[in-house]
Amino acid sequence: MNKKQRDDISKLLSYVLRHAPESMELVLDRDGWADIEDLIRKANQYGHTFDYQMLHEVVETNEKKRFTLSDDGQRIRAAQGHSTGQVQVQHVEKTPPAQLYHGTAGRFMASIEAQGLIPGSRHHVHLTESPETAIAVGKRYGQPVLLAVDVQGMRQAGIRFFQADNGVWLVASVPAAYLRTVKDKIHT
């Protein structure tokens, strides 16, 4: 399978497993799991041809580790980033590292300064331990801005942190008071 085929399947999986399972009449359980046989059958019915081996290759080679296979290999889910009402993943609360980051674009800063980071259509705000990853995310939306999160302050305020299967840190929101712009790590 070539890179374009892997990317196409990955994009389809992201769309269906995170945002629109109903687009292929797929049902996800509360934790976001889909039966792989059902997913492949419905994808093929909708003109997206792939098999279990191809799906497994996409999961294994995805740099962002966006998908998780169940231990028995019969189910798949998106690791995080859900916006569909079918999914209400109950992540386990975890103690975050001392420093977390969020990448955004400069055009969103006025809104962020006013209301902090909010999940929008997703279930959580996504944070990372890696400033490089955060900057790369910000670049997808324009001139990047790197935000450092006051993890200690948020924890003292009782804000809970969770971690997705792929290592992304999740939080309900980040009030503006717990954010600061980091300028010395951005090299564009």
Rosetta blueprint (number, residue, H / E / L):
1 M L
2 N L
3 K H
4 K H
5 Q H
6 R H
7 D H
8 D H
9 I H
10 S H
11 K H
12 L H
13 L H
14 S H
15 Y H
16 V H
17 L H
18 R H
19 H H
20 A L
21 P H
22 E H
23 S H
24 M H
25 E L
26 L L
27 V L
28 L L
29 D L
30 R L
31 D L
32 G L
33 W L
34 A E
35 D E
36 I H
37 E H
38 D H
39 L H
40 I H
41 R H
42 K H
43 A H
44 N H
45 Q H
46 Y L
47 G L
48 H L
49 T L
50 F L
51 D L
52 Y H
53 Q H
54 M H
55 L H
56 H H
57 E H
58 V H
59 V H
60 E H
61 T H
62 N L
63 E L
64 K L
65 K L
66 R L
67 F E
68 T E
69 L E
70 S L
71 D L
72 D L
73 G L
74 Q L
75 R E
76 I E
77 R E
78 A E
79 A L
80 Q L
81 G L
82 H L
83 S L
84 T L
85 G L
86 Q L
87 V L
88 Q L
89 V L
90 Q L
91 H L
92 V L
93 E E
94 K L
95 T L
96 P L
97 P L
98 A L
99 Q L
100 L E
101 Y E
102 H E
103 G E
104 T E
105 A E
106 G H
107 R H
108 F H
109 M H
110 A H
111 S H
112 I H
113 E H
114 A H
115 Q H
116 G L
117 L E
118 I L
119 P L
120 G L
121 S L
122 R L
123 H L
124 H L
125 V E
126 H E
127 L E
128 T E
129 E L
130 S L
131 P H
132 E H
133 T H
134 A H
135 I H
136 A H
137 V H
138 G H
139 K H
140 R L
141 Y L
142 G L
143 Q L
144 P E
145 V E
146 L E
147 L E
148 A E
149 V E
150 D L
151 V H
152 Q H
153 G H
154 M H
155 R H
156 Q H
157 A L
158 G L
159 I L
160 R L
161 F L
162 F E
163 Q E
164 A L
165 D L
166 N L
167 G L
168 V L
169 W E
170 L E
171 V E
172 A L
173 S L
174 V E
175 P L
176 A H
177 A H
178 Y H
179 L E
180 R E
181 T E
182 V E
183 K L
184 D L
185 K L
186 I L
187 H L
188 T L
